[in-house]
């Protein structure tokens, strides 16, 4: 899963770039979505697909493709940034390429909530699906049915390895897991009881990262993982399970939350004189949501990649594949517009780049 060249991952998100503000991340379009409560964005395009002259490193791409972006759940700021036109995410890339792009999903990060959006996209004549999987296997009957109809399935953020065409991974799975443990170890001086506040118990990416966290913990014999709890990417649930950890483990030294919803909920719980600066918190979060907590000392450091770049890359990959400009064979390269060139790696995976660490010294340089 190598890149053809090393990129400046954060170039599109410099200080003062208004388009990266989460407040500007709502989709703007007249295209109706597949179900109530969804947001959509479209470019004027004909139904179906037609050969056209949009060019990439791989040659001509089709325009007018119907592409449905299906995040784990709607209303999640992380996916709003990853998907919307205002942030420069997946729908912005589809607009640039001359495709018809629509975002739709359920409001809960569960297969039961996500599957109807997939089925609706198939019914509406989708040429490609860009999907963050809520479960590695529960979605497969529906996704396999889509692929049998010739629909390209590209997963991003969270994979369903046995039922997709390509996976766009935000960063090395091992690097995400190990680096979060290393960040926390530095903050608690390599010792103490720790816990994990994850998203859904079935989430492919969460479980893979946690697996590497447990491996990395072997390097820190005085750090002990006492519990892993699940907030299901729901603010209320994540708050409740964090409060439960504090009650059950009064000597807790630190928490890792590898989910943007979970780390924000945990920060809000810990942002009191009783816990602030006494229980360390790290994980994956967006800078705008956590600036307050970094400023007041609730969080020392956390990490993430650029979600908008992830969505943008996934859209390019989906159009390349649907246009038959690339396949899932290892070693093929293609251009993802402003992001540069990428290579299809092992297991049909495309890697965006390494996570970036945010702390008090740099966090105000980012707006998303």
Secondary structure, DSSP 8 states (H G I E B T S, - for coil): ---SS---TTTT--TT-GGGSGGG-S-------SSTT--B---S--SS-EEEEEEETTEEEEES-EEEEE-S-TT-HHHHHHH-TTTT-HHHHHHHHT-EEEE---SSSSHHHHHHHHHHHHHTT-SEEEE--S-TTTTHHHHHHHHHTT-EEEEESS--TTS-SEEEESS-HHHHHHHHHHHHHHHTTT-EEEEEEES-TT-HHHHHHHHHHHHHHTT-TTEEEEEEEE-TT-HHHHHHHHHHHHHH-TTEEEEEE-SHHHHHHHHHHH-STTTTTTSEEEEB--HHHHHHHHHTTS-SEEEE--HHHHHHHHHHHHHHHHTTS--S-TT-EEE-GGG-EEE--GGGEEE----EEEETTTGGG---
